[in-house]
């Protein structure tokens, strides 16, 4: 039996190219696989993927109020910050933007899952360490659920990354969906 729209809660994904089905069909992406998993397990949740390739925390923050109003999500999964780090944006700005997204989502009644991001050490040890500290710090400060870095165990595995070496391949999508499911399932109401 299918749940009616009024009985269906929303999982809002606010991310970048890791979640935006970069260079593949949307149906092959981990958010689509996550929707399939929710359906198979009889959970009345609809995944709304609002991820944009190249998005930063600033872009996500600008889009979030409208998304919260329109979708009234039960869960907001924030997978942003990687592009901030790759562009060398100030860590304080990234932290401030993520904090605002967390507090806005919580004020709207949503459970927040914060996906940890990592960056290569291009901008030096101090920048990299400050950036990496952002996610555990915010997780603790706001009591949100932390999703460990999605590309752990993926980035260096043959066939799991696209030719650019930056984006996960189609073959990696089930692995990513499984990682998200492990964190998401305990939060389902």
Protein Blocks (a to p, Z undefined) as FASTA:
>chain_A
ZZdfklpccddddddfklnopaiafklpmklmmmmmmmmnopacddddfbdehiafklmm
mmmmmmmmmnopabdcddehjlmmmnopafklmmmmmmmmmmmmmmnopacddddddddf
knojklmmmmmmmmmmmmmmnopacdddfkgoklmpghiacfkomaccfklmmmmmmmmm
mmmmmmpZZ
